[in-house]
Amino acid sequence: MITPIILTNHITSCFSANEASGKSSRSSPSTSPGTRRMNGNRSVSSSTINEKYKVGKVIGDGNFAVVKECVERSTGQEYALKIIDKARCCGKEHLIENEVAVLRRVRHPSIIQLIEVDETPTQLFLVMELVKGGDLFDAITSSTKYSERDSSAMVFNLAGAIKYLHRMNIVHRDIKPENLLVCEYPDGTKSLKLGDFGLATVVEGPLYTVCGTPTYVAPEIIAETGYGLKVDIWAAGVITYILLCGFPPFRSENNVQEELFDQILRGKLEFPSPDWDTISLPAKMLISQMLQVNVDARFTAEEVLSHPWVTVRTLRHVNTSVLQKYLGLYSVAIDTHCASLSFSLEPVNFTD
């Protein structure tokens, strides 16, 4: 079972508040009664949710939001409805703004799709794609570890989403199992979808805000020397390691954050016996390249996707419909969104 060392389930931590660029800003567009403009897009009227959707049971909750199943009355299509309590998220509205800003602009099979946005004076509603497999955190906790077949397919999904975002100069900054939803298919294959873009930002130069979740945070974030897109690759490397053995590569036996950070900064990677005895050498080699302290030596998302451990296993085992959808949408989405992307996300500056 995964060792619960600073795995802050459904909580995001930020440790300081100094972003490199003070140029990022958010406009304050005008609103009219019953409507709202978010990042240039007008939301639907506040009465739409109850009229359009039949709201069902709770399937998740967090610090200031609850997620429920819902069904579109006209089509019978199922979705997830994220209901955000405005009073409870006071002071962290930028997280929601960031998430909506990114989700409005991305279209990728391995990223959760935002359907529409609605609000009342006290609540904000996000209608989103429904994934019934739960999040990867709960899956790891219950399953301990995954086979190389399933793990490589999930790394394929995650690296594809990261490559797509990085091509648009968007860094996620909080890739962790809690923010990855698991899709399960009748043939036994699994895929991942990335969500929760509250800490995402456009990279226009070195970033300095120390944010993320400790177990998955890259060494350059801790060192406060400036960082960029490749912090997402580090986090993906940690997740790949956990998928295969059930525990993280860097951990403090006494749950001391300073000890954890010291291990991350040193970057001494081990594959202890007996947990790693049966894991293939290509898997270990890929993880080693993803968890390079030297940022220049660390793999890019493209290199992860082209690694034999990912390509050979994925082409044999990934769900066919997912692969076809991925290949069909990827190039179109890149061209479309790179051409139209002209927004800036405000840096995240808060402490918990």
N, C-alpha and C positions, 0 to 999 in steps of 0.2 A: 504493500500500500504506500502511496505517496506520503512522504514525511511532511507534516503540516508546518513548515518552517517559513513564517512570514508570508504564507500564501493568503493574502488578504482577500477573502472571497467576497466578490462584488463590491469592493472598496478600492478606490484609486488613491494613491498617496503622492503628494508633491512635497518636496523637501526644501525648496527655496524659490525665489521669485525674481530672477534677473535674466530676461531674454536679451539676446544679442541685439536684435533690431527693435527699436522703439517706434518704427514706422508703421507697424500693423495697426489698423484701425477698423472700427465697425461703424457703418453709417447708421443714422437713426431715422429711418424712413417714416413718413406719416402714416397714420392708421385712421380708419373710420369705424364707427360702431359695428360690432359683429364680424369684422374682418381684421386681418393682420398681414403685414408684409414681412417675410423672413428671408433675408439675403436676396431681395429682388423678386421673389416669387409670392404671389398672393395666395393665402390659404383659403380653404373653403369656409363657408359660414359656420358659426358655432353650433348650429342645430343639426348639422349634417350627420354626425356620428350616429345618433340614435335613429335617425330616419333611414340611413343607408345600411346600418349594420345591427345585427342581433348580437349583443355582447354576452359571452359565456363565462366559463370558470377561470380562476386565477391560475396562471402557469409559471409565474415568476414574480419576484419583488426585490426591491433594493432600498437604498437610503431614502430616496424621494420619489420613487416610481413603482408602479405595479403593472404587470403585463398580463393581459387576459386574452383568451381566444375570442374571435368574433367571426361572424359569417355575413358576407354581403348579401342583403336580402334579394336583390335582383338577379344574382347569378349563382348563389349558393357557394361561392368561393370562400375558403377559409383564410383568415389573416390573423396576425398578432396585433393587439392594440396596447400600446404603451401609454399609460395614463400617468402624467407627471403632476405632482402636487406643487403648485407654484410657491406656496408659503414655505414648504420644506426645502426647496432648492434655492432659497433666497441667498444671493451672494455667489451662486455658482451657475447663474444663468448662461454664462459663456460656454459651459460644457454642452448644454442643450443646443445653443446656437451653432457651436462647432459641428456637432453631430448632424444637425439638419443641413447645414451648409455643405458638408461633404456628401451626405447621402443624396441630396438633390442633384448632384453632379456626376455621380458614379453609376456605372452599369456593368456589372461583372457577375458571372455565375457563382463566384466564391465570396461575394459580398452581399450582406443582407440588403434587400431592396426596400426603400421607402415608397409607400403607395401614395399617401396624402397626409396633410397636417391640418389640425383643427384645434380650436381652443374655446374655453369659456373664461370668465374673469378669474376663476380659481384653479383651472386645470388646463394642461396642454395635452393634446392627443396626437400620437404618431401611429398611423396605420402602416404596418410593416409586413413583409413576407413572413409566413409562419413556418418554423422548423420545429418538428415535433420530437426530435431526438434528444433535446436538452442540451446543456452546455458541456464542453469538454472537461471542465473541472469536475463536475459530478460523475462523468463517465470514467475518468481516470481514478477517482476515489473508489468507485464501485468495482472497476475492472482491473485495477492495479497497473496493468501494462497491456500493450497491443502487440500483435504480430508485426513482423517487418512488412508483410503485404499491406495490412491496413494502415500502418504508420506511413509508409512511403506514399500511399494514395492521399493521405491527409496532408502530408508535407507538400505534395504536388498542388493541392488546392490552395494551401496557405501561401506558398511561394508565388503562385499565379496571381493571387490577390495583391501581394506585396509588390510584385513587378508592375502590375497595372497602376497602383498608387504612386510608386516611385517614378514611373514614366511621366506622371503629372506633377512631380516634385512634392507630393504629399507624403509626410511621414506620420504613421499612426501613433507611435509613442506609448501604446499600452496594449501590445499584443500579449495575451495570456490566455490560459484555458477558459477562464470565465467569459471571455469575449469572443469565443469560438463556439458556434453551434454545430452539432453533429447531425448530419443527414444519414439515415439508414435506409437501404434499398432491399427489395425482396430477394435479390441475388446474394445478399450478405455483404456487399461492398458498402463503404462509408465514405462520406465526403464532409468537408468543413466549409462553413461560411463565416466570414469575419464581420463583426459588428462593433458597436460602441465606439464612436469616433469623437468622443468628447475632448480628447487630448490631441487630436490630429491638427496639423498645421502645415502650411506651405513653407517649404525650405527655400529661402532666398539668400542664405548665408549661414554661418555657424550659429547654432542655437545653444543657449546656456541655461534655460530653465531646467532644474533638476526635478524630473517628474517620471511617473510610471509606477510599477509595482516592484518592490525590492528584489524578489527572486529572479525577475526577468530583465532587470535594468542593465544596460551595457556599461562597461567600465568607463568609457569617455563621458557618460552622463555623470557618474559619481565623481570623476576627477575634475569636472567643471572646466574642461579645456576646450569646450566647443564640440558639437556633434552634428550629425546630419542623418541622412536616410538610413544608413547601415545599422542604426540602433534596432531597427525592426528585424534585421537578419539575426542579430544576437538573440533577441527574444525568441525568434523562430527556432534557433539552434537549441535553446534551453528546452523548448517544448518538444522538439524532436527527441532529445535525450530522455525526457520524462516519459514520452510515449513508449519507448522501448524498454525501460527498466522500472518505471513507477516512482522514481524520486529524482529531485533536481541535481544538476552537476555541482552546484555550489551551495553549501548549506552550513549553518552554524548549529552544532550539537546542543548549544545552550540557548538557542533562539536570540542571539545577540546580533543586532543589525550591523554593528561595526565589524564584527567577525565575518559576517556574510560579505560585506562590501570589500573587506580586505582580500578575501578569496577571489572575488570577481575581478578586482584590480590586478591580482597576480595571474589569474587566468590559467592556473595549473589544472588541466583537465585529466581526469582519471576514469577508467572503465573497470571498476572493481569486480573481482570474482566473488561469488559465482554468477551474479546478475548479468554480466556481460559475456560470459563464456560462449554462449550460443549465438550471439549477435554477430552478423557478418562484418568483415573488414571494411567493405565499402560504406556501410552505415557509419562506422566509427570515423572513417576518413572524412565523410561529409560533415558530421557534427564538429570535428576538429577544425574544419575550414570555416564553419559558421560561427564558431566561438573563438576566433582569433582576436586577441587584445589589440593587435596592430590593425587599425581600421583599413589601411590600404591592402593588407593581406587577406582580409575577411571577404568571403564570397559576396557577390551581388545576387539578387533574386534570379537573374538570368543564369548565373553559374549553378545555382541550386537546381533549377529546372533542367539543366543539361547534364547534371551529374548522373552517372550510370545507375546508382541506387534508386534514383527517382524515375528516370526515363524507362529503364527496362521493366521494373516492377509495375509502374503505373500503366504502361501500354497494355500489359497483360491483365491487370486486375481492376483498374478504375472503372466505375460504372459507365457503360457505353453512352447512355443518354447524357450524362454529365460531361463526358469528354467531347461529344459532338456539340453540345451547347457552348462549352468553353471555347472550342476552336472556331465556332461560328460567330461568336460575339466579340472575341478578344480584339481582333484587328480593327473592327468597325468601331468599337468603343474607344479604343486608344485614339484613333484619328479624330473622332467626333469630339471627345471631351478635351483633348489637348488643344484643339483649335478654339474651343469655346471657354476654356478655363481662364477666368480673369477676376478672381476673387482673392481676398486676403483674410486669414483667420487670426483673431486676436490671440496672443500668447496666453497660456494658462498660468495664472499667478495666484496660488492659494496654498494654504497648509492645512493639514488635518491634525 
